[in-house]
Amino acid sequence: MKRGVIIAVYTASILSHAGVGVAVAMIERRLPEAAPERIEVSLATPPEPPPPVEEPPPVEEPPPAAEAPPPPPPKRAEAPKPPPKAAEPPPKAAAEPPPVFGVAMGNTSGPGGIAVPVGDPGGVRPDAAPKQLREVRRLAPVEQPKKASVCEGETRKPKPLFMPHPQYTAAAREAAVEGRVRVEITVGANGEVENARVISPLGYGLDEAALEAARAARFEAALDCGRAVSATFVVSIRFRQ
């Protein structure tokens, strides 16, 4: 019996497999043929390479700073220059020599002396004056006031009219002294002597004699633009043998 069962089972198995095969065949007939699968392969485009990175230009190092030249050596202090010499003033014009009054030793015996006319053409004639007396030759420069911008009158120095004859003293006569006594005289606007002083003495009493004669002299006043003014000048009284 077992054998029959095995055969039956075997037979049934074969049949079942055959049926399955027939069914599969039928199904395959009924089913349309499947289209072959299409596999699309897309090739990815490789990404563009990034732009090349531009390297920055090399930074040029500044040239080394030129070394500053060494400071110049300190200048030696120069000795101060001497101040420029002041311009020398022009030489003064030679002053006019003072008027000279002469007196001789042998003609002074009279007391008080004698009047001596000088420089006045309207006065005593020269031939009437003693020979030992000399006329005034020149006058020393006269200090005059500043002149106005416009001067219409005359300007002149004092004009001597006469001077008394100075006494030649006995002491000077015994010592045989000769020389000059210079006297500074100030004549006022009225022509009179306002002041007199000896500036160059001779001694032996001759200074006093010359001073006395100068104080007794008379002058025409100096004029400044026609106006009488006072003036100071120097006279020289000469004593000789």
DRENPA-3360 file (N, C-alpha, C; in nm, 2 decimals, always signed):
BEGIN
1 = MKRGVIIA = +0.08/-0.12/+0.00/+0.00/+0.00/+0.00/+0.08/+0.12/+0.00 ~ +0.19/+0.12/+0.08/+0.28/+0.23/+0.08/+0.33/+0.25/-0.05 ~ +0.35/+0.16/-0.12/+0.41/+0.18/-0.26/+0.31/+0.25/-0.34 ~ +0.19/+0.22/-0.33/+0.09/+0.28/-0.41/+0.07/+0.43/-0.38 ~ +0.09/+0.45/-0.24/+0.08/+0.59/-0.20/+0.19/+0.67/-0.26 ~ +0.31/+0.61/-0.25/+0.42/+0.68/-0.30/+0.41/+0.71/-0.45 ~ +0.36/+0.61/-0.52/+0.34/+0.63/-0.66/+0.24/+0.74/-0.69 ~ +0.13/+0.73/-0.61/+0.03/+0.84/-0.63/+0.08/+0.97/-0.60;
9 = VYTASILS = +0.16/+0.97/-0.49/+0.22/+1.11/-0.46/+0.31/+1.15/-0.56 ~ +0.38/+1.06/-0.62/+0.48/+1.09/-0.72/+0.41/+1.14/-0.84 ~ +0.30/+1.06/-0.87/+0.22/+1.10/-0.99/+0.16/+1.23/-0.97 ~ +0.10/+1.26/-0.86/+0.04/+1.39/-0.83/+0.14/+1.50/-0.84 ~ +0.26/+1.47/-0.79/+0.37/+1.57/-0.80/+0.40/+1.61/-0.94 ~ +0.41/+1.50/-1.02/+0.45/+1.53/-1.16/+0.34/+1.61/-1.23 ~ +0.21/+1.57/-1.20/+0.10/+1.64/-1.26/+0.10/+1.78/-1.22 ~ +0.12/+1.80/-1.09/+0.11/+1.93/-1.04/+0.22/+2.02/-1.11;
17 = HAGVGVAV = +0.34/+1.96/-1.13/+0.45/+2.04/-1.19/+0.42/+2.06/-1.33 ~ +0.35/+1.96/-1.39/+0.32/+1.98/-1.53/+0.22/+2.09/-1.55 ~ +0.11/+2.09/-1.46/+0.01/+2.19/-1.46/+0.07/+2.33/-1.44 ~ +0.16/+2.33/-1.35/+0.23/+2.46/-1.33/+0.30/+2.51/-1.45 ~ +0.36/+2.41/-1.51/+0.44/+2.45/-1.63/+0.35/+2.50/-1.74 ~ +0.23/+2.43/-1.76/+0.14/+2.47/-1.86/+0.08/+2.61/-1.83 ~ +0.05/+2.63/-1.70/+0.00/+2.76/-1.66/+0.10/+2.87/-1.68 ~ +0.22/+2.84/-1.66/+0.32/+2.94/-1.68/+0.34/+2.97/-1.82;
25 = AMIERRLP = +0.33/+2.87/-1.90/+0.34/+2.89/-2.05/+0.23/+2.97/-2.10 ~ +0.11/+2.95/-2.05/-0.01/+3.02/-2.09/+0.01/+3.17/-2.05 ~ +0.05/+3.18/-1.93/+0.07/+3.32/-1.87/+0.17/+3.39/-1.96 ~ +0.27/+3.32/-1.99/+0.37/+3.39/-2.07/+0.32/+3.43/-2.21 ~ +0.23/+3.35/-2.26/+0.17/+3.39/-2.39/+0.08/+3.51/-2.38 ~ +0.01/+3.51/-2.27/-0.09/+3.62/-2.25/-0.02/+3.75/-2.22 ~ +0.09/+3.74/-2.14/+0.15/+3.87/-2.10/+0.23/+3.92/-2.22 ~ +0.22/+4.05/-2.24/+0.30/+4.11/-2.35/+0.45/+4.11/-2.31;
33 = EAAPERIE = +0.53/+4.11/-2.41/+0.67/+4.11/-2.38/+0.71/+4.24/-2.32 ~ +0.77/+4.22/-2.22/+0.81/+4.35/-2.15/+0.93/+4.41/-2.22 ~ +0.91/+4.54/-2.24/+1.01/+4.62/-2.31/+1.14/+4.61/-2.23 ~ +1.24/+4.60/-2.30/+1.37/+4.60/-2.23/+1.40/+4.73/-2.15 ~ +1.44/+4.71/-2.04/+1.47/+4.83/-1.95/+1.58/+4.92/-2.02 ~ +1.55/+5.04/-2.02/+1.65/+5.14/-2.08/+1.71/+5.21/-1.96 ~ +1.83/+5.19/-1.96/+1.91/+5.26/-1.85/+1.98/+5.38/-1.91 ~ +1.94/+5.49/-1.87/+2.00/+5.62/-1.91/+2.11/+5.65/-1.82;
41 = VSLATPPE = +2.22/+5.67/-1.88/+2.34/+5.71/-1.80/+2.37/+5.85/-1.84 ~ +2.36/+5.94/-1.76/+2.40/+6.08/-1.79/+2.54/+6.11/-1.73 ~ +2.62/+6.15/-1.82/+2.75/+6.18/-1.78/+2.75/+6.32/-1.72 ~ +2.78/+6.33/-1.60/+2.79/+6.47/-1.54/+2.91/+6.55/-1.60 ~ +2.87/+6.67/-1.64/+2.98/+6.75/-1.69/+3.07/+6.80/-1.57 ~ +3.19/+6.77/-1.59/+3.28/+6.81/-1.47/+3.27/+6.96/-1.45 ~ +3.26/+7.00/-1.33/+3.25/+7.15/-1.30/+3.38/+7.22/-1.35 ~ +3.34/+7.34/-1.40/+3.45/+7.42/-1.45/+3.55/+7.45/-1.34;
49 = PPPPVEEP = +3.67/+7.44/-1.37/+3.77/+7.47/-1.27/+3.76/+7.62/-1.22 ~ +3.78/+7.64/-1.10/+3.77/+7.78/-1.05/+3.88/+7.87/-1.12 ~ +3.84/+7.99/-1.14/+3.94/+8.08/-1.21/+4.07/+8.08/-1.12 ~ +4.17/+8.09/-1.20/+4.30/+8.09/-1.12/+4.31/+8.21/-1.03 ~ +4.34/+8.19/-0.92/+4.36/+8.30/-0.82/+4.49/+8.38/-0.86 ~ +4.46/+8.50/-0.89/+4.57/+8.59/-0.92/+4.65/+8.62/-0.80 ~ +4.77/+8.59/-0.81/+4.86/+8.62/-0.70/+4.89/+8.77/-0.70 ~ +4.87/+8.83/-0.58/+4.90/+8.97/-0.58/+5.04/+9.00/-0.61;
57 = PPVEEPPP = +5.06/+9.11/-0.68/+5.20/+9.14/-0.72/+5.29/+9.15/-0.60 ~ +5.40/+9.11/-0.62/+5.49/+9.11/-0.50/+5.51/+9.26/-0.45 ~ +5.49/+9.27/-0.33/+5.51/+9.41/-0.27/+5.66/+9.44/-0.27 ~ +5.68/+9.55/-0.34/+5.82/+9.60/-0.35/+5.85/+9.67/-0.22 ~ +5.95/+9.62/-0.16/+6.00/+9.68/-0.04/+6.06/+9.82/-0.07 ~ +6.02/+9.92/+0.00/+6.08/+10.05/-0.03/+6.23/+10.04/-0.01 ~ +6.30/+10.12/-0.10/+6.44/+10.12/-0.08/+6.48/+10.17/+0.06 ~ +6.59/+10.12/+0.10/+6.63/+10.16/+0.24/+6.65/+10.32/+0.24;
65 = AAEAPPPP = +6.60/+10.38/+0.34/+6.61/+10.52/+0.35/+6.76/+10.56/+0.35 ~ +6.78/+10.66/+0.27/+6.92/+10.71/+0.26/+6.96/+10.76/+0.40 ~ +7.07/+10.72/+0.44/+7.12/+10.77/+0.57/+7.14/+10.92/+0.57 ~ +7.08/+10.98/+0.67/+7.10/+11.13/+0.68/+7.24/+11.16/+0.69 ~ +7.29/+11.26/+0.62/+7.43/+11.30/+0.64/+7.45/+11.34/+0.78 ~ +7.57/+11.32/+0.82/+7.60/+11.36/+0.96/+7.58/+11.51/+0.98 ~ +7.53/+11.56/+1.09/+7.52/+11.71/+1.10/+7.65/+11.77/+1.09 ~ +7.65/+11.89/+1.03/+7.78/+11.96/+1.01/+7.84/+12.00/+1.15;
73 = PPKRAEAP = +7.96/+12.00/+1.15/+8.02/+12.04/+1.28/+7.98/+12.18/+1.32 ~ +7.96/+12.20/+1.45/+7.92/+12.33/+1.49/+8.02/+12.44/+1.45 ~ +7.97/+12.55/+1.40/+8.06/+12.65/+1.35/+8.12/+12.72/+1.47 ~ +8.24/+12.75/+1.45/+8.31/+12.82/+1.56/+8.26/+12.96/+1.57 ~ +8.24/+13.00/+1.69/+8.19/+13.14/+1.71/+8.29/+13.24/+1.66 ~ +8.25/+13.31/+1.56/+8.34/+13.41/+1.51/+8.36/+13.53/+1.60 ~ +8.47/+13.57/+1.61/+8.49/+13.69/+1.70/+8.42/+13.81/+1.64 ~ +8.35/+13.88/+1.73/+8.27/+13.99/+1.68/+8.36/+14.09/+1.60;
81 = KPPPKAAE = +8.30/+14.13/+1.49/+8.38/+14.22/+1.41/+8.38/+14.36/+1.48 ~ +8.49/+14.42/+1.47/+8.50/+14.56/+1.53/+8.40/+14.65/+1.46 ~ +8.33/+14.73/+1.53/+8.24/+14.82/+1.47/+8.31/+14.91/+1.37 ~ +8.24/+14.94/+1.26/+8.30/+15.02/+1.15/+8.34/+15.16/+1.21 ~ +8.45/+15.20/+1.16/+8.50/+15.33/+1.21/+8.41/+15.44/+1.16 ~ +8.38/+15.53/+1.25/+8.29/+15.64/+1.22/+8.37/+15.73/+1.11 ~ +8.29/+15.77/+1.02/+8.35/+15.85/+0.92/+8.41/+15.98/+0.98 ~ +8.53/+16.00/+0.95/+8.60/+16.11/+1.00/+8.54/+16.24/+0.95;
89 = PPPKAAAE = +8.51/+16.33/+1.04/+8.45/+16.46/+0.99/+8.55/+16.53/+0.90 ~ +8.49/+16.60/+0.80/+8.58/+16.67/+0.71/+8.66/+16.77/+0.79 ~ +8.78/+16.79/+0.75/+8.86/+16.89/+0.82/+8.80/+17.03/+0.82 ~ +8.80/+17.08/+0.94/+8.74/+17.22/+0.95/+8.82/+17.32/+0.87 ~ +8.75/+17.41/+0.82/+8.82/+17.51/+0.74/+8.90/+17.60/+0.84 ~ +9.01/+17.63/+0.80/+9.10/+17.71/+0.88/+9.03/+17.84/+0.92 ~ +9.03/+17.85/+1.05/+8.96/+17.98/+1.10/+9.04/+18.10/+1.06 ~ +8.97/+18.20/+1.04/+9.04/+18.32/+1.00/+9.12/+18.37/+1.12;
97 = PPPVFGVA = +9.24/+18.42/+1.10/+9.31/+18.47/+1.21/+9.25/+18.59/+1.27 ~ +9.26/+18.61/+1.40/+9.19/+18.72/+1.47/+9.26/+18.85/+1.42 ~ +9.18/+18.96/+1.43/+9.25/+19.09/+1.40/+9.36/+19.12/+1.49 ~ +9.46/+19.18/+1.43/+9.59/+19.21/+1.51/+9.60/+19.36/+1.53 ~ +9.62/+19.39/+1.66/+9.64/+19.53/+1.69/+9.79/+19.54/+1.74 ~ +9.87/+19.62/+1.68/+10.01/+19.63/+1.72/+10.04/+19.75/+1.81 ~ +10.14/+19.74/+1.89/+10.19/+19.85/+1.97/+10.34/+19.84/+1.99 ~ +10.40/+19.95/+1.97/+10.55/+19.95/+1.98/+10.59/+19.99/+2.12;
105 = MGNTSGPG = +10.71/+19.94/+2.16/+10.75/+19.96/+2.30/+10.77/+20.11/+2.33 ~ +10.83/+20.18/+2.24/+10.88/+20.32/+2.27/+10.77/+20.42/+2.27 ~ +10.64/+20.39/+2.23/+10.54/+20.50/+2.22/+10.43/+20.48/+2.31 ~ +10.46/+20.44/+2.43/+10.35/+20.42/+2.53/+10.37/+20.50/+2.66 ~ +10.44/+20.61/+2.65/+10.47/+20.68/+2.77/+10.35/+20.76/+2.82 ~ +10.26/+20.80/+2.73/+10.15/+20.88/+2.78/+10.05/+20.80/+2.86 ~ +9.99/+20.86/+2.96/+9.90/+20.79/+3.05/+9.77/+20.75/+2.98 ~ +9.73/+20.63/+3.00/+9.60/+20.59/+2.93/+9.61/+20.54/+2.79;
113 = GIAVPVGD = +9.72/+20.57/+2.72/+9.73/+20.52/+2.59/+9.67/+20.62/+2.49 ~ +9.68/+20.58/+2.36/+9.62/+20.67/+2.25/+9.51/+20.59/+2.18 ~ +9.41/+20.66/+2.13/+9.31/+20.59/+2.05/+9.37/+20.55/+1.91 ~ +9.33/+20.43/+1.87/+9.38/+20.38/+1.74/+9.26/+20.36/+1.65 ~ +9.25/+20.44/+1.54/+9.15/+20.42/+1.45/+9.17/+20.30/+1.36 ~ +9.07/+20.22/+1.34/+9.09/+20.10/+1.27/+8.97/+20.08/+1.17 ~ +9.00/+20.05/+1.05/+8.90/+20.00/+0.95/+8.79/+20.09/+0.92 ~ +8.78/+20.21/+0.95/+8.67/+20.30/+0.92/+8.71/+20.40/+0.82;
121 = PGGVRPDA = +8.67/+20.39/+0.69/+8.72/+20.48/+0.59/+8.67/+20.62/+0.62 ~ +8.57/+20.64/+0.70/+8.52/+20.78/+0.72/+8.59/+20.84/+0.85 ~ +8.68/+20.76/+0.92/+8.74/+20.81/+1.04/+8.87/+20.88/+1.01 ~ +8.96/+20.86/+1.10/+9.10/+20.92/+1.09/+9.17/+20.86/+0.97 ~ +9.24/+20.94/+0.90/+9.32/+20.89/+0.78/+9.43/+20.81/+0.83 ~ +9.46/+20.70/+0.75/+9.57/+20.61/+0.79/+9.70/+20.68/+0.81 ~ +9.73/+20.79/+0.73/+9.86/+20.85/+0.74/+9.87/+20.94/+0.87 ~ +9.75/+20.96/+0.93/+9.75/+21.04/+1.05/+9.77/+20.95/+1.17;
129 = APKQLREV = +9.75/+20.82/+1.16/+9.77/+20.73/+1.28/+9.91/+20.71/+1.30 ~ +9.95/+20.67/+1.43/+10.09/+20.64/+1.45/+10.14/+20.52/+1.37 ~ +10.26/+20.52/+1.33/+10.31/+20.42/+1.24/+10.31/+20.28/+1.31 ~ +10.33/+20.29/+1.45/+10.34/+20.16/+1.52/+10.21/+20.09/+1.53 ~ +10.10/+20.15/+1.50/+9.97/+20.09/+1.51/+9.93/+20.03/+1.37 ~ +9.87/+19.92/+1.37/+9.83/+19.85/+1.25/+9.68/+19.84/+1.25 ~ +9.63/+19.85/+1.13/+9.49/+19.83/+1.11/+9.45/+19.69/+1.13 ~ +9.32/+19.67/+1.16/+9.27/+19.53/+1.18/+9.27/+19.46/+1.04;
137 = RRLAPVEQ = +9.33/+19.35/+1.04/+9.34/+19.28/+0.91/+9.22/+19.19/+0.89 ~ +9.19/+19.11/+0.98/+9.07/+19.02/+0.97/+9.01/+19.00/+1.10 ~ +8.89/+18.95/+1.09/+8.81/+18.91/+1.21/+8.80/+18.76/+1.22 ~ +8.79/+18.71/+1.34/+8.77/+18.57/+1.36/+8.63/+18.53/+1.32 ~ +8.60/+18.41/+1.29/+8.46/+18.37/+1.26/+8.36/+18.41/+1.36 ~ +8.25/+18.46/+1.32/+8.15/+18.51/+1.42/+8.04/+18.40/+1.43 ~ +8.01/+18.37/+1.55/+7.89/+18.28/+1.57/+7.77/+18.36/+1.55 ~ +7.69/+18.32/+1.45/+7.57/+18.40/+1.42/+7.45/+18.30/+1.44;
145 = PKKASVCE = +7.34/+18.36/+1.47/+7.22/+18.28/+1.49/+7.18/+18.22/+1.35 ~ +7.09/+18.12/+1.36/+7.04/+18.06/+1.24/+6.97/+18.16/+1.16 ~ +6.99/+18.15/+1.03/+6.93/+18.25/+0.94/+6.79/+18.20/+0.90 ~ +6.70/+18.29/+0.88/+6.57/+18.26/+0.83/+6.58/+18.21/+0.69 ~ +6.47/+18.14/+0.64/+6.47/+18.08/+0.51/+6.49/+18.19/+0.40 ~ +6.43/+18.30/+0.43/+6.44/+18.41/+0.33/+6.51/+18.53/+0.40 ~ +6.62/+18.57/+0.35/+6.70/+18.68/+0.41/+6.71/+18.79/+0.30 ~ +6.65/+18.91/+0.34/+6.65/+19.02/+0.25/+6.75/+19.13/+0.28;
153 = GETRKPKP = +6.80/+19.13/+0.41/+6.89/+19.23/+0.44/+7.03/+19.19/+0.44 ~ +7.12/+19.28/+0.48/+7.27/+19.25/+0.48/+7.31/+19.16/+0.60 ~ +7.40/+19.07/+0.57/+7.46/+18.99/+0.68/+7.61/+19.01/+0.68 ~ +7.67/+19.05/+0.80/+7.81/+19.08/+0.80/+7.86/+19.07/+0.95 ~ +7.99/+19.06/+0.96/+8.05/+19.05/+1.10/+8.06/+19.19/+1.16 ~ +8.09/+19.19/+1.29/+8.12/+19.32/+1.35/+8.23/+19.40/+1.28 ~ +8.21/+19.53/+1.27/+8.31/+19.61/+1.20/+8.38/+19.70/+1.30 ~ +8.52/+19.68/+1.32/+8.59/+19.76/+1.42/+8.60/+19.90/+1.38;
161 = LFMPHPQY = +8.58/+20.00/+1.47/+8.59/+20.14/+1.44/+8.72/+20.19/+1.50 ~ +8.75/+20.16/+1.63/+8.88/+20.20/+1.68/+8.91/+20.12/+1.81 ~ +9.03/+20.11/+1.85/+9.07/+20.05/+1.97/+9.18/+20.14/+2.04 ~ +9.17/+20.17/+2.17/+9.27/+20.25/+2.24/+9.40/+20.18/+2.23 ~ +9.51/+20.26/+2.24/+9.64/+20.22/+2.23/+9.68/+20.15/+2.37 ~ +9.71/+20.02/+2.38/+9.74/+19.96/+2.50/+9.87/+20.00/+2.55 ~ +9.89/+20.00/+2.68/+10.02/+20.04/+2.75/+10.12/+19.93/+2.75 ~ +10.24/+19.96/+2.71/+10.35/+19.86/+2.71/+10.41/+19.89/+2.85;
169 = TAAAREAA = +10.40/+19.79/+2.94/+10.45/+19.81/+3.08/+10.60/+19.82/+3.09 ~ +10.64/+19.88/+3.20/+10.78/+19.89/+3.23/+10.85/+19.75/+3.25 ~ +10.77/+19.66/+3.32/+10.82/+19.52/+3.34/+10.85/+19.45/+3.21 ~ +10.76/+19.47/+3.11/+10.77/+19.40/+2.98/+10.89/+19.47/+2.91 ~ +10.90/+19.60/+2.92/+11.01/+19.67/+2.85/+11.15/+19.62/+2.91 ~ +11.16/+19.61/+3.04/+11.28/+19.57/+3.10/+11.32/+19.42/+3.06 ~ +11.22/+19.34/+3.05/+11.24/+19.20/+3.01/+11.25/+19.18/+2.86 ~ +11.23/+19.29/+2.79/+11.23/+19.28/+2.64/+11.13/+19.18/+2.59;
177 = VEGRVRVE = +11.01/+19.18/+2.64/+10.91/+19.08/+2.61/+10.84/+19.12/+2.48 ~ +10.82/+19.03/+2.39/+10.74/+19.05/+2.27/+10.65/+18.94/+2.25 ~ +10.54/+18.96/+2.19/+10.44/+18.86/+2.16/+10.30/+18.91/+2.14 ~ +10.20/+18.82/+2.15/+10.06/+18.86/+2.13/+9.98/+18.81/+2.25 ~ +9.88/+18.90/+2.28/+9.78/+18.86/+2.37/+9.65/+18.85/+2.30 ~ +9.59/+18.73/+2.31/+9.46/+18.71/+2.24/+9.34/+18.73/+2.33 ~ +9.25/+18.81/+2.29/+9.14/+18.85/+2.37/+9.01/+18.82/+2.30 ~ +8.92/+18.75/+2.37/+8.78/+18.72/+2.32/+8.69/+18.83/+2.36;
185 = ITVGANGE = +8.62/+18.89/+2.26/+8.53/+19.00/+2.28/+8.39/+18.97/+2.23 ~ +8.30/+19.01/+2.31/+8.15/+19.00/+2.27/+8.10/+19.14/+2.25 ~ +8.05/+19.16/+2.13/+8.00/+19.30/+2.10/+7.85/+19.28/+2.09 ~ +7.77/+19.37/+2.16/+7.63/+19.37/+2.15/+7.57/+19.42/+2.03 ~ +7.44/+19.42/+2.02/+7.37/+19.47/+1.90/+7.38/+19.62/+1.89 ~ +7.42/+19.69/+2.00/+7.44/+19.83/+2.00/+7.59/+19.87/+1.96 ~ +7.67/+19.77/+1.94/+7.81/+19.80/+1.90/+7.91/+19.81/+2.02 ~ +7.86/+19.81/+2.14/+7.95/+19.82/+2.25/+8.00/+19.68/+2.30;
193 = VENARVIS = +8.12/+19.69/+2.36/+8.18/+19.56/+2.41/+8.10/+19.52/+2.54 ~ +8.04/+19.41/+2.54/+7.97/+19.36/+2.65/+8.06/+19.27/+2.74 ~ +8.16/+19.21/+2.68/+8.24/+19.12/+2.76/+8.38/+19.10/+2.69 ~ +8.48/+19.09/+2.77/+8.62/+19.06/+2.71/+8.69/+18.98/+2.81 ~ +8.77/+18.88/+2.76/+8.85/+18.80/+2.85/+8.98/+18.76/+2.77 ~ +9.09/+18.74/+2.84/+9.21/+18.70/+2.78/+9.21/+18.55/+2.77 ~ +9.24/+18.50/+2.65/+9.25/+18.35/+2.63/+9.39/+18.30/+2.59 ~ +9.48/+18.40/+2.57/+9.62/+18.36/+2.54/+9.71/+18.47/+2.61;
201 = PLGYGLDE = +9.75/+18.45/+2.74/+9.82/+18.55/+2.81/+9.96/+18.56/+2.77 ~ +10.02/+18.67/+2.81/+10.17/+18.70/+2.78/+10.24/+18.73/+2.91 ~ +10.17/+18.79/+3.01/+10.24/+18.82/+3.13/+10.30/+18.96/+3.13 ~ +10.37/+18.99/+3.24/+10.44/+19.12/+3.26/+10.34/+19.24/+3.25 ~ +10.22/+19.22/+3.29/+10.12/+19.33/+3.29/+10.06/+19.36/+3.15 ~ +10.11/+19.28/+3.05/+10.05/+19.31/+2.91/+9.91/+19.26/+2.90 ~ +9.88/+19.15/+2.97/+9.74/+19.10/+2.96/+9.64/+19.20/+3.00 ~ +9.67/+19.26/+3.12/+9.57/+19.36/+3.17/+9.56/+19.48/+3.07;
209 = AALEAARA = +9.68/+19.52/+3.02/+9.68/+19.63/+2.92/+9.59/+19.60/+2.80 ~ +9.61/+19.48/+2.75/+9.53/+19.44/+2.63/+9.38/+19.43/+2.66 ~ +9.35/+19.38/+2.78/+9.21/+19.36/+2.82/+9.15/+19.50/+2.83 ~ +9.22/+19.60/+2.89/+9.16/+19.73/+2.91/+9.14/+19.80/+2.77 ~ +9.23/+19.78/+2.68/+9.21/+19.84/+2.55/+9.09/+19.77/+2.48 ~ +9.08/+19.64/+2.49/+8.97/+19.57/+2.42/+8.83/+19.62/+2.48 ~ +8.82/+19.64/+2.61/+8.69/+19.68/+2.66/+8.66/+19.83/+2.62 ~ +8.76/+19.90/+2.59/+8.73/+20.04/+2.55/+8.71/+20.06/+2.39;
217 = ARFEAALD = +8.72/+19.95/+2.32/+8.71/+19.95/+2.17/+8.56/+19.98/+2.14 ~ +8.54/+20.02/+2.01/+8.41/+20.04/+1.96/+8.40/+19.97/+1.83 ~ +8.28/+19.92/+1.80/+8.25/+19.84/+1.68/+8.12/+19.88/+1.62 ~ +8.10/+19.85/+1.50/+7.96/+19.85/+1.44/+7.91/+19.71/+1.46 ~ +7.79/+19.69/+1.51/+7.74/+19.56/+1.54/+7.73/+19.47/+1.42 ~ +7.73/+19.34/+1.44/+7.71/+19.25/+1.33/+7.57/+19.26/+1.28 ~ +7.55/+19.22/+1.16/+7.41/+19.22/+1.10/+7.38/+19.08/+1.05 ~ +7.25/+19.05/+1.08/+7.20/+18.92/+1.03/+7.07/+18.96/+0.95;
225 = CGRAVSAT = +7.07/+18.95/+0.82/+6.96/+18.98/+0.74/+6.91/+19.12/+0.77 ~ +7.01/+19.21/+0.78/+6.98/+19.35/+0.81/+6.95/+19.39/+0.95 ~ +6.95/+19.29/+1.04/+6.91/+19.31/+1.18/+7.04/+19.31/+1.26 ~ +7.06/+19.41/+1.35/+7.18/+19.41/+1.43/+7.17/+19.30/+1.54 ~ +7.28/+19.22/+1.55/+7.28/+19.11/+1.65/+7.42/+19.12/+1.72 ~ +7.42/+19.05/+1.84/+7.54/+19.04/+1.91/+7.63/+18.93/+1.85 ~ +7.76/+18.94/+1.87/+7.86/+18.85/+1.81/+7.98/+18.84/+1.90 ~ +8.04/+18.72/+1.90/+8.16/+18.70/+1.98/+8.28/+18.66/+1.88;
233 = FVVSIRFR = +8.39/+18.72/+1.90/+8.51/+18.69/+1.82/+8.63/+18.72/+1.90 ~ +8.75/+18.69/+1.84/+8.88/+18.70/+1.90/+8.96/+18.81/+1.83 ~ +9.03/+18.89/+1.91/+9.13/+18.98/+1.85/+9.27/+18.95/+1.91 ~ +9.37/+18.98/+1.84/+9.51/+18.95/+1.88/+9.58/+19.09/+1.89 ~ +9.63/+19.12/+2.01/+9.70/+19.25/+2.03/+9.85/+19.21/+2.04 ~ +9.93/+19.26/+1.95/+10.07/+19.23/+1.94/+10.15/+19.34/+2.01 ~ +10.25/+19.29/+2.09/+10.34/+19.38/+2.15/+10.48/+19.35/+2.10 ~ +10.56/+19.45/+2.05/+10.69/+19.42/+2.00/+10.78/+19.55/+2.03;
241 = Q = +10.91/+19.53/+2.03/+11.00/+19.64/+2.05/+11.01/+19.72/+1.92;
% end
